[in-house]
Amino acid sequence: MKNFILACLMTLGLSVSYDVIANSKEPAVVYSAIPNNPTLLLFSLIGIYLFLTYVQKKSVKTNWLQTSLSLFFAYCTWSITIYESGIKTINQIISGNLVGVFFSVLTIGSYTIILNGIQGILTNYIKQPKLLSVPELRNLEKPTNYFAKNPFLTSFVIIFSVWLVIAISSFPSVFMGDSLDQVEQFLGIQTRTAAHPVLSTMFIGVFVKIGQLLGHPNMGVFLYTVSQLFIVSILVSFSINLVYGLTKRAGSLLAVSLLIALLPSINGTVILATKDIIFSGFFVLYIVTLAMFFLDEKKFFQDKLWIYHSLSIIFMLLFRYNTIHFIGLSLIVYILAEIVGRKRIIRKTSLVLLTIATLFIGSGMNRVLVSVFAEKDLTPNRREMLSLPFQQTARYIKYHEDEISAEDKEIIESVLDYDVIKNNYNPVRSDAVKRTHKEDATDAEMTAYFKLVAKQTLAHPLVTLESVTASHGNLFNVNKSVNDYYKNGVVLDADEKGMLARYEVIGLSDSNVFLKLNKVRLFFYSLWDRLPILSQINNYGVQMFVFLSLFVLCLRKKYFELVAIFIPVGAFVGTLIAGPITQGYLRYELPVILITPILFVLTVSTFKKNQS
């Protein structure tokens, strides 16, 4: 009976319409806030009841870390659900609105119970010494055995062949504004800068130039896309091969290969012509070789995996500037753990020294490339790292401008353009605000600004919380990610962006035939997102939850070697939150989406190996 009552309440919490609640504070609104769909509510009730019953039998009680993680994801999912309803601030729901507070508690509580239950099931599963018994599937025996004999080749063929089909359907390529800037810089149309990593600018520029020599730049862009897919497929397949050597889980890793090949959030992103894709491939190699160090240090050095590990760091540095930030933060955590642990809980000394040396080499190579290529702006602007405080300031002006004194306004004006950010604030994207940053602001002016941000945060903490949540809460939204699949066309949106003339100068154009093929691809993507289970697997918020669940599970079990593997992934997510935008830009989440299923197999297999 308890589970039935709880299932009824959870059904209400998961199905409520917050846009209805925001428009009325009368108790009667509770009726209209519940969707008039009895059949859907009935089966939701049955499904939740069965889930709760299953959790009672197969779950282990979660600890405070796991419960805190569930609560965090529940809050993010609730808040993003509100924002997606067209409501600009959660104050419209919870301020003086008893119905809104009631349903908010139900929604957050419901997601917390579900996510806690999933973590409890996972905790119980890794305690078992053997894998769950499943009926023998003869049809899968041959491909599994073949994978066991050729893990690298099998993974590569599966992944690259599917990705290539996707690339052909979107011929000549999926392009974006940043890539266009890089091509123009390479061709001398724009002033050359180091705003984008120089190696990636030269890489894509060379292919466009080759296309021009072959008779059409379209061919060059397509060859670039194929080369990008080839490189990433090689890196991911090699990483899967390493994990197979450590775990011997042929069936699980075959499933991972198929998942990486077929998942729309992956194959719809890897065809995008941008630096972030190749970076993602090297990120996977970096994490897997890092895992090899912590789980089998002897093999790491004996098989010369330290070379691949070092190369992955160098190329990540050359394709994305924030590499030094998340790796540097990881090193700090490792060093602190070494000092606090005393007994070398995690073997880190050789890794730290190797990483520091590699960072110096990669940074030196990047400086050489910049000195040869760039004509101005030889270093990234300071504003690229300050999106969080800038967004907080803009939101504070929007909702509490009456509390800003003349002195406060002067402090803001020394760092940002007050009037511009007041009018152009975008909750999900900081570009409009950060572009107004005055790079010549002195250290004293920046210090005064940060003190003001701290004071405003203490005065209205909800403003700061919502500022971050509105921009990046979608990273932790397990209900519905804002997946904006990259559409086909190098010039498809050129008219509305005023860039058509720029494309014409280069010679890039769309193909009507392939635009039609691309519509078929996007139709299947939309269908995938509307199907249960498939939609959840494709949701990068769910991928984040799986990754962080594994992390806190390793902490709970005090398996510090596994904990260490997750540190750089978490640090990388931190750099995303410090950036200007993540909502809808799947290329930023791609490294986490690619590595999470591999880490899942690695983590579960390691636990079960120890149980045996």
N, C-alpha and C positions, 0 to 999 in steps of 0.2 A: 504493500500500500504506500509505503514511504517513497519508493521509486516512482510510482504512478503520479503522486502529487508533485514530486520534483520535476517529472517529465512535463506535466501540464504547465508549471511555472516557466520552465526552460523554453517550451514551445512559444509561449507568449514573448519572452525576452528576445528570442532569436528572430521573431517575425514582425516586430513592431515597426510602424512607419513613423520615423522621427519628424518628418516634414509636417505631418498632421499635428503632432504634439506641439511643435514650435509655434503654430498659428493660434493656439488656444490654451489657456491655463485652467479651463473649467473641467471638473471631474468627469463630465459626460464625454469628454474627448476620448476617454479610454476605449469606448466602443468603436469609434471610427479609426482609432490607431491600430486596431487589430484587423488584418486583411480579411475580407469577406470571401474566404476560400476554405470551406469546411473540409473538403477532401484533402487538400494539402496539409492543413493543420492536423487532421487525423493521422495521416501517415508520418508526419513529423513527430507526433506524440508517440506513435508505436516505435519508430526508429530510435528515439531518445531513450524510451523505456528499455528496449533491448540492449542498447549500449550501456546503460547504467547497470543492468543485470550482469552483463558480461564483465564489466569492470570489477564488480564485487567478487567475481570468481577468479579472474585472471590478473588482477592488479595488485601491486605492492604500494603501500602508503607512501606518498611522496614526502620529501623533507622540505624545509623552509626555502631552500634554494629553488627547488622545482616549482613550489607553489608561487614564489615570487615571479618566476619566469612566466608562468601561466597567467598570473594577474597582469603583468606588463603587456603581454600580447592581447589579453582581453580588453585592456584599456585602449590600446592602439586601434584594435578592430572596431570597438564601440565609437571612438572619436572619428575615425575615417568614415564610418557608416553615416555619422551625423553630417560631416562635411560634404559627402557625396549626395546628401539629400538637398543640397543647396543652402544649408545653414552655415553661416560664416563663423560663429563662435558657439561653444557648448554652453555658454551662459544663457543662451536662448532656451536651452532645455532644462538646466538645473537651477537657475536663479528664480526663486519664488514660484516654482512650478512643481507641485507635489507629484503630479502624474508623471512628469518628466523624470524626476528623481526616482520614482518607483520603477519605471521601466528601465532606467539606466542601471539601477542595481540589478534588475533581472538580467539584462543583457550582459553586463560585465561578469556577473556571477555564473551565468550559463556557459559563457566561453571559458571561464576559469575552470569550471567542473569538467568540461570536455577535454581541455588541454591537459589538465592534471591527470585525468583518466588515461589519456594516451601515454603520458610519461610514466604512469604507474604500470601500464601494460609493458612498455619497453623495458622498465627496470626489472619486472618479473621475467621477461623473455631472456635477458642476458644472464640471469641467474641459473638458467637451465644449462646443464653440461652438454646437451646435444641440441641439434637443430630440431624444429618441430617436424614430426613425422608427416609426410605427405604421400599421397598415392604415386606410385611409379608412373611416370609419363614417358612411354617408349618413344614417342615422336620427338621428345626433347633430348633423348639420350645421345643421338648422333651429333647434333650441333654442339652440345655441351662437351662431348669428348673431343670434337674438332677444336673447340676453343681452348681446351686444356693443352692440346698439342701445339697450337699456334695462337696464343693469346694476343700478341701484338698485331699480327696480320689480320686475324678475324675482326678485332676491334676497328682497325683502320679501314678495312673494306666496308664494314657496316656503316661507320660514321661518315666517311668521305663520300661514299656513293649516294647516300640519302641527301647529304648537304649539297652535293653537286647538282642533283635534280632540282632542289630548291633554288639554287643559284641560276640554273638555266631558265626556270620559270620566271625569274625576275631580271632577265637580261635587259640592259647591259650591267646594271648594278643598282643597289640601293644607296643613294648618296645623301649627304647632309651638308649643312652650311660650313661646319668646321673643315670638312674635307675639301670643300670648294676653296676655302681660304688657303689651305695648304697647297693645293694644285696651282693656284694663282701665284703664290709666293715662289714656288719652284720654277714656274715659267717666266718669272720676272714681271708679272702684271701688278703684283702688290709688293710693297717693301718687305723684305725678308726679316722675320723676327723669330724669337725663340718662344713665342706664346704657346706653340705646339712643339712637342719633341721633334728635333730636327731629323732624326733617323726616319720617323714615320712620314714626315713631309717629303723627304727624298725618295722613300720607298714608293709612295703612291704617285708622286710626280714623275718618276722614271717610267712607270707603266703607262701613264697618260701620254708621255712623250713617245713611247714605243708605238702606241695606238695611232698617234698622228703620223708617224713614219710609215706605218702599215696601211694608212689610207683613211682611218677613222678612229678618233679617240675612244669611241664606244668599245672597240675591241680591246684597247689598252686597259680600260676600267674593268672589263669582264675578266681579262687575264689577271689583273690585280686581285679580284675577288676569288678566283680559283686558287691562286697562289696562297692567299690568306687562309682559305679553307684547308689547303694541303698542309700548311705549316701547323695549324691548330689541331688538325686530325692526327698528325704525327705525334705531337706533344701529348695529347690526351691519351692516345693509344699506347704510347710508351709508358705513361704513368699507370695506366690500367695493367700493363704487363708487369710493372714493378710490384703492384699490389697483389697480383696473382702469385708472384713468386713468394710473397710473404704469407699469403692466406690460403692459397690453393682452392679458392671458392670459384670454380669455373662457372657454375650456373648463375650465381649472384652477379658476377662481373659481366657475363654475357647479357644479363638483363640490364645492367648499368649501361653497357654499350648501346643497346637498343633504345634505352631511355634517352641518352644523350643525343642519339641520332634523330629520334622522332619527336621529341618535346618541342612544341611550337615556340615556347619562350627561348629555346636555344637555337633551333635551325632558322627561326625568323629573325634572329639577331646576328648570327655569325656571317650572314651575307651582306651586312652593312659595311660599307667601305670606310673604316675608321680605325684609328690606332688602338682603341680599346679591345678589339677582338684578338689581335695577336698577343697583346698584353695578357689577356685572359688565359691563353694557352700556356704561356710561360708561368703564370701564377699557379696553374694546376701542377705543372712539373715541380715548381718550387715547394709546394706544400707536400707533395708525395715524397720527394727526396728528403725533405725535412723529417717526415714520418719514418723513413728508412733509417735516418740517423738516430732517432730516439728509440726505435724499436729493435734495431739491429746495427749498432754502431760499427761492429767489425765488418759487416757486409758493405756498409756505406763507404768505408775507406778501401776495403779489399777489392771491390768491384768498380772503384774509381767513380762512385756516384757523386762524390764531392765536386767533380768537374761539371756534371750536369746541373748540380745545385748552384754552383757559382755562375754558370752561364745563364741560368734562369734569372738570377738576380740582376746580372748585367743587362740583359735584354728587357727585363721589366723596367729598369731605370731608363733605358733608351726609348721606351715606348710610352711611359707614363710617369710624370714627375712625382706623384704622391707615393711612389714606391719607397722612397727614402724615409717617408714619414711613418708608414705602417711597419716597415722592417726595423726602423730605429726604435719605435715604441716597443716592438716585440723584444728587441735586445735589452732594453731597460728592464722589462719584466723578467727576462731570464737572469740578468745580473742580480736583481733584487732577490729573486728566488734562491739564487746561489748563496747570497749573503745571509738571508734569513734561515735557509735550510741547514747550512753548515755541513750537513752530512751528504751534500751533493745529491739532493732529492732528484734533481734532473741533471743529467750530464751535459754541461753547457760550455765549458771553457773552450774547447777546440772549435765548437760551432760559432761562438761569439767572435773569436779571432778570425776565423775563415770569412765570416760575414762582413766584418769591418774591413778586411783587406779587399774583399770583392766590391764593397760599396765605394771604396776609394778608386778602384780601377774603373768601375762603371761611371762614376761621376767625372773622372778624368777624361774618359772617352767622350762623354757628353759635352764637356767644356771644349774639347777640340772641335767637335762637330759644330757647336754653336759659333766658335770663333771663325770657322771657315765659311759658314752659311749665313748667319744672321748679320743684318746691317744695323739694327737697333733693338731695344728691349731684349738685352742679352740674358736677363733673368726673369722668371715669372713675377707678376705683380703681387704685392702684398695682399690685395683685396681677395685673391683666390682662396685664402685661408680664413677669411673673416665673415663668411656668410651667416653664421649663427648669430653673432652679436648685431650685425647689420639688420637682419630680419627682425630681431627682437626690438630694435629701435624703431623701425618702421611700424610695427604692430602697436607699439606703445603710443606712438603719435596718433595712430588711427583711433584708438579706444580711450586714451587718457591724455589727450593734448592739453586739456584744461589744467593739468597738474604740472606741466612743463614750464619752468620759470624762464625768464629772459637769459639768465646765466646758463641754464641747461641747454637752451636753444643755441647759444653761442658755442658751447662745447661741441654739440652735434654738428653745427655748421663748419667747425674747423676740420671735421673728418668726412662728413657727407653733405650732400646738397639737400637741405631740410625740405624745401618746397617740392622738389622733384620726388623724393621718396614718399612724401605725404600723399601725393597724387597717384604715384605709380606702384605702390606696394602690391605685390602679388604673393598670396600666402604660400603657394607651392613652388615658387621659383624666385631666387634672389637676384637674378641678373640685373633687373631694372634698378635695384637698390645699390648693388655693389659697383655698378658702372660709375656711380657718382662719387666713389671714394677718391679722396685727394691723396695721391701717393706721396706728395711732398709734406704731408702732416708730420710734425716733429714728434719725437719720443714723448715729450711732455704733454702734447695735445692728445696723443694716443692713450697715455696713462690716465689723463683726466676723463677721456671718453669711456674707458673700461670701468673706471670707478662709478661713472654715471649709470652704466649698464647694470652694475652690481646693485646700486641703490634702487634702481627701478625694478629690478628683479625681486628684491626684498619687499618693496612696496606692493607689487602686483605679481606674485609668482605664477599665477594662472596665465598671464600674458606671455611670459617666457616659455612656459610649458606648451601652450598652444602654438606658439611661434615655431617650435621645433616639431611638434606633432603634425601640424598642417603641412610642413615641408617634407617630413621624412617618416611620418607614422605609417605610411603605406608599406614601408619595408617590413613591418611587423603586423600586417593586416592579414589574418588567415581566412577571412571570409571572401573577399573579392579584391584582387590586385588590380591596379589601374594599368592593365597591359595594353600599351599602344604599339602594336606590331608594326614594324617598319614597312611602309608600303613601297611598292615598286616605283622606280622612276628617278633618273638623275635630275630631271627638270620638271617633274610632275607638279610640284607646288611652287614653281618659279614665279608664276604670275602674281600670286598673292604676296610673295615675299619680295617682289621687285628684282629678282635675280636673273630673269630670262636673258637679258643682254650679256650678263657675265658668262652664262653657259654657251651662248652663241659665239663669243670670242674664242672660247676653248674648242668648240665644235662638238660638244656633248649633246645628245638628243635621246628622246624616248622612242620605244618601238611599240606601235599599236598592237601588234600580234602578241607580244609578251605582256603587255598591260592586261590583256584579256586572260592570259594564263595566270597572271598574278591574282586576278579576282577569284579564280577557282581556289588558289592556295589560301587566300584570306577567308573564303567561305568555310573551308575545313578547319581553319584556326578558330573561327567563331563557333562552329559546331563543337569542337573540342572543349571550348570554354563553357559550354552550356550543359555538359554531361558531368554527372557526379563522379567523384574519384579522379577522373581525368583532369577535371578543372582544378581540383585541389593540388594534384601533383604538379600542374603547370603554374601554380601560384607561387611567385617568388617569396611571398610572406610565409608560406608553408615551408619552403626550403630553409628560410631563416630560422623558423621554429625547430625544424629537425636538427640543423647544425647546432643551435644553442642548447637544445635538449641533450644532445650527445655530450656537449661540453660540460653542462652541469651534472650530468650523470657520471662523467669521469671524475669530477670534483667530489661528488658524493662518495664514490668508491675509492677515492684517494689514489687514483691511477694517474700519477703526475706526468708520466711519459706521454700518455695520450692527451692530457690537459695541455701540454706544451705545444702539441701539433695544432691545436685550435687557436692559440694565442694570435698568430699573424692573421688568421681569417677574421677574428674579432677586431683586430686593429685596423684591418682594411675596411670593415664596415664602419668603423669610427671615422675614417677619412671620407667615406661617402656622406655621412651625416654632417661633416664639416664643410661639404661642398655646396654648390648652388642649387642643385636639383637632383632628385632621384625618381620622382613620380612619373611613371610612363616611360622612362628612359632605361630600357632593359639592358642596354650595353653596359651600364654601370653595375648592375647586379649579376651580369653574366659570370664573373669568376666564382661567385658563391654558388650559383645554380649548377655550374659545371663540377665543382669540387665536392658538393654535399653528398650526392649518391656514392661517390668513391669513398669518402670518409665514413659513410654509414657502414658499408661493407667492411672496411678496415677496422672500425671500432668494434662492431658486433663480433667479428671473427676473432679479434684479439681477446675480448672478454671470454668468449666461449672456449678459446684455446686454453686460457688460464683455468677456467672451470673444469676442463677435462683433466 
